[in-house]
Amino acid sequence: MISSPAIYVGMRRCAQTLTALVFCLLPWLNAPGAHQFTLISGSLFALDLGGLPFADPVAALQVAVSGFAPASRLLLGAVLSLGLALLLGRVFCSWICPYGFFSELVSSLRRRAAGVSGGHGEPDSRRRDRRDAAFMGRAGIVLLGLVGAAALGFPLLSLLSMPGELSLVPLLAWQEAGRAAGLILLSALALPVAALALEALGGGRFWCRYVCPQSVLLGLAARCLPQVTPGLRVTWRASACTCKGETPCRAACSLALNPRRAAGPPRRDCVMCGDCLKACAAHGGALRWSLRAAFRHGSKDGGGNGG
């Protein structure tokens, strides 16, 4: 594992920036010609990476409930995406998702402007209840969207897919021209811009915590990793923690999770961003990455207590 959390976070930022850059250039790179680039093609609805398919599991599920058999590559891509979430957690959200990148930046700027520091004063039990209620709300959105897709034969949830829609914006710019292109781009960017504006005003990464449909299936897959199975986890060692009341790791988490649990933050909700480990490094380094199996049996979120 990477010994320095700062290096991990730096690599993640580079991956986010590179992903955004690649999708901006992809329509031009994929254009037919003598130097056509085919190593990467598609969008974050369905992506081909060196011949390996990856797909949005929600998109594949919508195709299925609409009465159509998902194409084999779409189905395989969805399975691979869920498998990645099972073993590594919701790394897609923190390494690849373009909206997650912008949402993190907005959250960071807002927190710096407000001078946020220290831990959150809300009791762990209340935080856990709010977190579970937020997940149930997102799951309800997915359920209603699937019912609508089955009734209308239209993938309603794709309209709420921030990663998929944002990855298509450069393609729309490439395919369209003139005033029509401006209107199409404006409509495609309206929801992401509105959501980011709301987060800038109210904070809390509203879309990722309370709306995002893609986080539901990825979160469930991440949570399903058995405790006896190796996989990427954040672990907390109470004996190494030097914080006395001050909780910089909790303050660093933009999703308001509590990393100070024996099994770390809940895998269903944690996006493996590494911000809590970076904050903890200067306070004893009690938080660590682990690829080993967690043999503890505790809370339903993966061991330990707390929010």
Helices and strands as residue ranges (DSSP letters): H 5-29, E 40-42, E 46-49, E 52-55, H 57-65, H 72-88, H 91-91, I 92-96, H 98-114, H 124-152, G 156-160, H 162-175, H 178-202, H 206-210, H 214-223, E 233-236, G 238-240, H 248-252, H 275-280, G 281-283, E 287-290
